[in-house]
Amino acid sequence: MFNKCLEFGVFPSTIKIGVIVLFYKEGKSQNDPMSYRPISLLPSIGKLLEKLMSQRLSFHPQDNRPTTPEAIWFQGGRIHRPGLPPLYTQKKQKAFNSRSPQNIQKLSSHLLQDRRVVIPTNEGVAQHIQTTGCPQGSCSGPALWNLVADEALKQQYPAGTSIQAFADDFLNIAAGDSERKLGAAASEALKIFKLWSDKHELQISRDKTQFLQLGNLKRGPSIFWGDRRVKSAPPEISRGAPGQ
């Protein structure tokens, strides 16, 4: 079956249905939907086919390496640091290399079509069409994320700023000799980053977006994400930072 799926570029819909299981976050309100972490359980046979597809993409040519040394990527169950190739990155206007086999391109595209998740409830099983996101445990998830994240690292950020990434966490670094200059540079960098996240309809947690000030500036800079001011990191984190 796997050989035929690879040959014809077909990913059967029945083996990419995720079953949603909710895990309660200890100490949270049981009446708040945000107190539960959803986990998507995928069929083992579907994960095996994803693995085969991902391996063929990762073995496809070493000249598909990123131009963004700021990133730390995942590949084949290992972490790859700057200078090593990611699982699969390409020019931002193309999801897959035009030189890769047509059947693998077709299989990759078919994987993202007609995806469904089912949620067991007291009233029965609810079904939902999945049009965005990637289930946890998906073998192709890191490869698909690399494609999107690489674009964020290639943006033209203001002078005195830079960006780094580890998996799905991003760090914007800004320098300035005054609170005003520092705040303006950091806010402009975040504005560019926000354009990228909005383009891909990514939800960035405002509560988890914080800044950490290093240096001798007496007052903290005013940094904005959209129309909302970014909070400073908690005191316990600031006290442990170098230069404090």
MOZITA-V573917 format. One record per pair of residues at least 12 apart in sequence whose C-alpha atoms are under 7 Angstrom apart, sorted by the first residue. I is the first residue (numbers start at 1). J is the second residue. Records with the same first field share a line. If there is no record, write none. Layout:
I->J ; J
This chain:
2->49
6->103 ; 104 ; 107
7->103
8->103
9->103 ; 104 ; 106 ; 107
10->107 ; 110
11->107 ; 110 ; 111
13->114 ; 115
15->43 ; 45 ; 46
16->42 ; 43 ; 46 ; 115
17->42 ; 115 ; 116 ; 117
18->40 ; 41 ; 42 ; 116 ; 117 ; 118
19->40 ; 41 ; 42 ; 117 ; 118 ; 119
20->38 ; 39 ; 40 ; 41 ; 117 ; 118 ; 119
21->38 ; 39 ; 40
22->36 ; 37 ; 38 ; 39
23->36 ; 37 ; 38
24->36 ; 37
25->37
39->136
40->135 ; 136
47->138 ; 139
50->139 ; 140
51->139
53->104
54->139 ; 140
57->88
58->87 ; 88
64->88 ; 89 ; 90
65->85 ; 86 ; 89
66->85 ; 86 ; 89
68->153 ; 154
69->82 ; 83
70->82 ; 163 ; 164 ; 165
71->164 ; 165 ; 166
72->165 ; 166 ; 167
73->86 ; 166 ; 167
74->86 ; 87 ; 142
75->87
87->143
88->143 ; 146 ; 147
89->146 ; 147
90->147
92->151
95->147
115->129 ; 130
116->128 ; 129 ; 130
117->129 ; 130
152->193 ; 196
157->189
158->185 ; 188 ; 189
160->174 ; 175
161->173 ; 174 ; 175 ; 185 ; 189
162->174
174->186
178->217
179->217 ; 219 ; 220 ; 221
180->221
182->221
183->221 ; 222 ; 223
186->223
187->223 ; 224 ; 225
190->225
191->225 ; 226
209->230
210->230 ; 231 ; 232 ; 233
211->230 ; 231 ; 232 ; 233
212->232 ; 233 ; 238
214->243 ; 244
215->243 ; 244
